[in-house]
Amino acid sequence: MALIKPWTFLVILVPILLVYFLFFAVDSESSTSAATSWFSSFSASNSFVDAGTGTVLSSSREEHHDEFLNNEEGRVTSTSTSNFRDDDIDTLFASLPVPSHPPSQSPIPEPPENISMESYRPKEVISLLGRTRRNYVKLERLELGLARARATIKEALRNQTQNSNLADSDYIPLGPVYRNARAFYWSYKEMEKLFRVYVYDEGEPPLFHDGPCRSIYSTEGRFIHNMEMENRLRTRDPDQAHVHFLPFSVVKMVKFIYQPRSFNTAALKRTIIDYVNVISTKYPYWNRSLGADHFMLSCHDWGPDSSRAISHLYSNSIRVLCNANTSEGFHPSKDVSLPEINLKTGLNTGIIGGPSASHRPILAFFAGGLHGPIRPLILKHWKGKDDSMQIYEYLPKGVSYYEKMKRSKFCICPSGYEVASPRIVEAIYLECVPVIISDHYVLPFSDVLNWKAFSVNVSVEDIPKLKNILMSISSRQYIRMQRRVKIVQRHFVMNTPPKRFDVYHMILHSIWLRRLNIRVHPHD
């Protein structure tokens, strides 16, 4: 048998090393973080847009989350290309602020060790490099699509002619109930065209792929069920997904695996840890982004605490929560406020719609038990003190709660032990102007909706002045506010099946906005 000459190894080894460095030693600077700000990591380039300057939107870390679709009064403004600067566009469509805590490196399964010639034959090395390259290209295509979406929205805001010819068979957002109606409309259109969600198949009901649909936690169950039935915005190919949904239900965990009266959530956290370990071992997506392109959804009070089971779920992932309390770790820049909706029968039938302002003789109404620190103050100052302020701890027998709301101009919506209250959506359903009394609460869809246009916000300290505050609102101003409540109503209605611009799609749009604000890098 002839001996292999030394130069033969060089002929084989040199091409392999060249291929290795070509595909693996790229973008070394950007690889320091698996998921960073869209703006800081994706420079503007004409290759990302078909027209215009190609400049993507910028966002300041110091901007407040309320500045997302910033138009101070929410009114539609006309913009002329001739006098419209890039800075003006950035103000009109300022994205959510970049989180000040970039994701840290993941402790969950490391990528494969460096390839050694002893353990891999040349053909196997080339095959592994090819798969890595294909995955890299797929991810870059997703990010390129998001860049184009941002540029399209920006260009639509700059082009006055395009804005004047809006046409939609269902609905066109207009008016002061929106922070910027045009920005919202074009963002929503881009979401419908591009956005795709992957739902992990792992897990069995009732803890996974299931949720409550006839309770105060209905939003959680209805979203999970609608997502299971989704065809348009859901993809069965995880490589095509912009976000990945962790389909567990905290409400179902509390019902089936929580030890009653123990106040110990360890079992819930273990279940979540096990689930993330399963999907992070089977799929590359969690480790690739450190959870930044994943989202969980919970309407239970223990949803935020359960997310602490995994540091990256808490710090990096999009958490869609009813308990949107900034004093308890809710980050408006990456988390989504979920409206709390109490559907006792699972349907909206009979609880939507109400009379005009002239047929509402009661100034303000509230009925509720001593739940949390705010309600006792309301009852102390107003229960039985004024006929125009109908404040009850418990309604008299035979008196309808919903009928009282329909006959009231303002409906008092205080927090309980947690910040969210189903009374806000109930008031919107019955076209009663909500009076929100809550500390540290981020209102649902507040990156799109201008809540000041259709609700009243009262601080806890001003509860003794509540009647004076409401009486200071003129009849003309109240009529405008009530009409606006009717306009935003469509964004809080649960439909079966879901309809465009309803609460299900508004939740997805809020997730879409957060995804637009990050860029996921592949592990090198």
Disulfide bonds with the S-S distance in Angstrom:
Cys299-Cys322 1.97
Cys411-Cys432 2.15
